[in-house]
Every structure is written in structure tokens, then in C-alpha cells.
């Protein structure tokens, strides 16, 4: 268990440092919820969208509102232009847990691609409410300001 736990902890730390390929390498052999969620996120951040889906879905099967897995799946679906599926899955996650900031962010982006401005605005406002200091917040605020 020691080596496995070290791989997961190291993989998560590498992910948080933005070293996504290294995180992927550490997490790919590990099992468990956190390993799967961060593996999916690492893959999504590397634009390996199709590969990110399976580990994200595996985590969400047992933990339907796992924030990292929800975000990874959203990024993966958006990256593959699967906007309808992203909206559906994010709506399901938000029905279970309504404070998933990045679920609102990615669903807002999907609504934007579907030309559903009112829904995009509502989701972006919810994102800002839940994550006002997120790195994406200034860009979201600029989009909302441009609509006024």
C-alpha cells in the first residue's frame, strides 16, 4: 500500500504543479477514486480528451459529484465538441451537488457553443459566485461585461 499511496500523492502533487504528463505517468498504474479522478484531469489538461473520458466516468460511477472527475469529464467532452453530452452530464452532477464551480464553468462554455446566451450567463454567474478568485474568473467577467 505504501508505494501505491506514494504514487497517488505524488501524482496529485504533480498535477497541482501543472506537470500533467508526469502526473499521468504516476497515476496510470494506481487505482482508487482520487487516482482515477486526477488521471482523468491530467489527460484532459494534455488535450487527450478521448482518453480522459474512461477514468472520469469510472470515478463518477461510484462518486457522481466528485469535483475533479466532473471537471475532467467536462473538459474532455467540451474538447471533443460533445456539447450536448457535457450539458447533460454536468446538469446531472449539479443536481446532486449544486456548488461544483467548474461544472457551471464548463456547462456555460457548452451553452455558449450552443448559442444559448441566457443559460451561459446564468452558469457563468454561478461559477463566479462559487469561485470568484479562480484563474478563469477574469475572462468570465469580461465575457459577461461584453454582453451588457
N, C-alpha and C positions, 0 to 999 in steps of 0.2 A: 504494500500500500504506500510506502514511503516514496518510492520512485514515481508512482502514478500521481500522487498528490503534488510532488515537486513539479512534474510536467504541467499539471493544470495550473498551479500557482504561477510558474514561470511563464506559461503561455498567456495567461491573463495579464501579467505584468508587461510582457512584450506587446500585447495588443494595445494596452493603455499608453505605451510609449510610441505607438504608431509603427511598430515593426511587425507588420501584418504577415509577411512571408515567414518570418521566424516564429511568430505565434502559431501560424498554421502548422509548421513542422513539429512544434512541441505538442500541440493539441490533437494532431491527427491520429495518434496512437492511444490517446486517453479515452475513457468512457465517462459517462455521467452527464448530468444536466448542464453544469457550468462548462465543462469541456465542449459539449456539443454546441452550446449557445455561442461561446467565444470562437469556436472553429468556424461556425457559420458566419459570424461577424467578420472574422479575418478574411475569409474567402470573398465576402461581399465587398469589403473595402479594397480588395485587389481586383475588383471587377470580374471575378469568377462567379458570376451570378447564378448560372445553372448548377454549379457545384455547391453553392451555398444553400440551396433550397432543401436538400435532403436532411442535413443535420439540424437546420432550423425547424423543419416540420417534425422531426423526431422529438425534439425538446418540447415543442408546443403540444404534441400529443398527450404528454403527461403533465405539462405545466403551461396551460393555454394562454397565460398572461405574462410569461417570462419576458421581461422588458428587453433584454439583449437579443433573445431569439426573435421576438416580434419585430424589432428594428432590423435585424439581419434579413429576415424574410421580406420585409417591406422593401428594403434596398435592393434585394435580389429580384423581386418581382418588377419593381419600377425599372431597374436596369435592363430587364428583358422586355420592357414595354407591355407588361401584363397588368395594365391599369385597373381593369375591372376586377381581376382576382385580388389585386392589392387592396382595393377598396373593400371588397367583401371580407377578406381575412382581417384587415385592420378594424373594420366595424365590429366583427365578432370579438376580437381582443378587447376593444374599448367597451363593449357591452359587459365584459367580465370585470374589467378594471379601467375605470374612466380617467385615470391620471397618467396614462402612458404618453408622455410628451411627444416622443418620436413617432408614435402611431399617428398622432394628429399631424405632425410634420409631413410624413410620407403620404398619408391619405390626402392631405392638402395638395401636395405636388401631383398626385394622381388625378384629383379633381381638376387641377389646372390643365393637365393634358387632355382631360375630357371636356374642356371648356365649360365647366360648372363653377363659375366665379363665386357665386354666393356660398357654396359649400366650401370652396377653397378658403375664402375669407374666414368663415366660421372656424375651420380647422386651424388655420394659421393663428387666429386669435387665441384659441385653446392652447396651442403649442406655446405661445408667448406667456400665457398665464401660468403654465406648468414649468416652463424652462426659460425664464426671462434672461438668463445670463448664458444660455447655450451659444456655442460658436456660430450657429446658423441664425441666431436671433436678429442681428443687424440686417441681414439680407431679407429675412421675412418682413421685418419692419419696413424696409424700403419698398418691397412689393406692395404691402398694404398702403403705404403712403402714396404710391403712384396711382392707386385706384381712387383716391379721394378727389 
